[in-house]
Amino acid sequence: MKVFLLKDVAKVGLARELIKVTDGFAHNYLVPNKLAVIVTPAEEPFYAAKSKLVTNRKEILESKSSLLAEKIRELKLSIACKLHDGEDLYGSVGPTEIVKVLDDAGFKIVKTQVLLDKPIKKTGNYEINIKLSNKIQTSFKLKITGLSAK
């Protein structure tokens, strides 16, 4: 089934691209989430003219990723958590919390892109690594501060 992508879809295609996908993927994911429209054979010439040719797909994705990496590298974010026994946190800070802080800062990152060996359990300054693509990794500074638990 051919679809016309309205937005960039990771590992599928770029916006304004005419691609072929399975029927189930189109009907169950792309169309309900308003990421694509189904193209019938009669509509194909219209969407073909409307679509842009993506000849250098890898270069476009790498340039977008490198721009995002530059922006993320400049970030200095902080998370305030409840403390007990001085520097120890109640619970921990993991990829889910880091994704939420990045989302609040305006960056759409998935928690599988956050490279964290183990959850953070103490206050302090940390360097968090983000994997944007196979070739591009970046990092930013995260400060974990404490809220007094009372």
C-alpha positions in Angstrom: 0.0 0.0 0.0 1.3 3.4 -0.9 1.1 6.3 1.6 2.1 9.9 1.6 3.9 10.9 4.8 2.7 14.1 6.4 5.4 14.1 9.1 8.9 12.5 9.6 8.5 9.0 10.9 11.6 7.3 12.5 12.9 4.4 10.5 10.1 4.8 7.9 10.6 8.0 5.9 10.7 11.8 5.8 7.8 14.2 5.5 6.3 14.7 2.0 7.7 11.3 0.8 5.6 8.7 -1.1 6.5 5.3 0.2 5.2 1.7 0.2 4.3 0.1 3.6 2.2 -2.9 4.7 -1.5 -2.5 4.9 -1.7 -3.1 8.7 1.0 -0.5 9.5 -0.8 2.1 7.4 -4.3 1.4 8.8 -3.3 0.8 12.4 -0.5 3.3 13.0 0.3 5.9 10.3 -3.3 7.0 9.4 -4.8 7.1 12.9 -1.9 9.1 14.2 -2.1 11.5 11.3 1.4 10.7 10.1 0.3 9.7 6.6 -2.6 9.5 4.1 -3.4 6.5 2.0 -2.7 7.0 -1.7 -5.1 5.4 -4.2 -3.9 4.7 -7.8 -6.1 7.6 -9.0 -4.5 10.0 -6.5 -0.9 8.8 -7.1 0.1 11.4 -9.8 -1.2 14.2 -7.6 0.9 13.1 -4.6 3.9 12.2 -6.8 4.0 15.8 -8.0 3.5 17.1 -4.4 6.2 14.9 -2.9 9.7 15.9 -2.8 12.4 13.7 -4.1 14.6 12.5 -1.3 17.8 11.5 -3.0 20.2 12.2 -0.3 18.2 10.8 2.6 21.2 9.9 4.8 22.7 13.4 4.5 19.4 15.0 5.5 19.0 12.8 8.5 22.6 13.3 9.6 22.4 17.1 9.2 19.2 17.1 11.3 20.8 14.9 13.9 24.0 17.0 14.0 22.0 20.2 14.5 20.0 18.5 17.3 23.3 17.3 18.8 24.7 20.9 18.9 21.6 22.2 20.7 21.6 19.3 23.2 25.4 19.7 23.9 24.8 23.3 25.1 22.1 22.2 27.6 22.6 22.5 31.4 19.5 21.0 33.1 18.7 20.1 36.7 16.4 17.8 38.5 15.3 18.3 42.1 14.6 15.1 44.1 13.8 14.2 47.6 16.8 13.2 49.8 17.5 11.1 52.8 20.8 10.7 54.6 22.5 13.7 53.1 23.3 13.0 49.4 21.2 9.8 48.8 18.0 10.1 46.8 14.7 8.6 47.5 14.5 6.3 44.5 16.7 7.2 41.6 16.9 9.2 38.4 16.7 7.0 35.3 16.2 7.4 31.5 12.4 8.1 32.0 13.1 11.1 34.2 15.9 12.4 31.9 13.5 12.1 28.9 10.9 14.1 30.8 13.4 16.9 31.6 14.5 17.0 27.9 10.9 17.1 26.8 10.2 20.0 29.1 13.2 21.7 27.4 11.7 21.1 24.0 13.6 18.0 22.8 11.8 14.9 21.7 14.0 12.0 22.8 13.0 8.4 23.4 14.3 6.7 26.6 16.2 4.1 24.5 18.4 6.9 23.2 19.5 7.8 26.8 22.8 5.9 27.4 22.9 5.5 31.2 24.9 2.6 32.8 22.9 2.6 36.0 20.3 4.9 37.6 21.6 7.9 39.4 21.2 7.6 43.2 23.2 10.6 44.6 23.2 14.3 44.1 25.8 16.0 42.0 26.7 16.9 38.4 26.5 14.2 35.7 27.4 14.0 32.0 24.4 12.3 30.3 25.0 10.7 26.9 22.3 10.7 24.2 22.5 8.5 21.0 20.8 10.3 18.2 21.9 7.9 15.4 24.4 5.2 14.7 27.1 7.7 14.1 26.0 10.7 16.2 26.2 10.8 20.0 26.1 13.9 22.2 26.0 14.6 25.9 24.7 17.3 28.2 25.2 18.3 31.8 22.6 17.3 34.4 22.6 18.5 37.9 20.8 16.5 40.6 19.8 18.7 43.5 17.9 17.7 46.7 14.6 18.7 48.2 14.5 18.2 52.0 12.1 15.4 52.8 9.8 16.5 55.7 
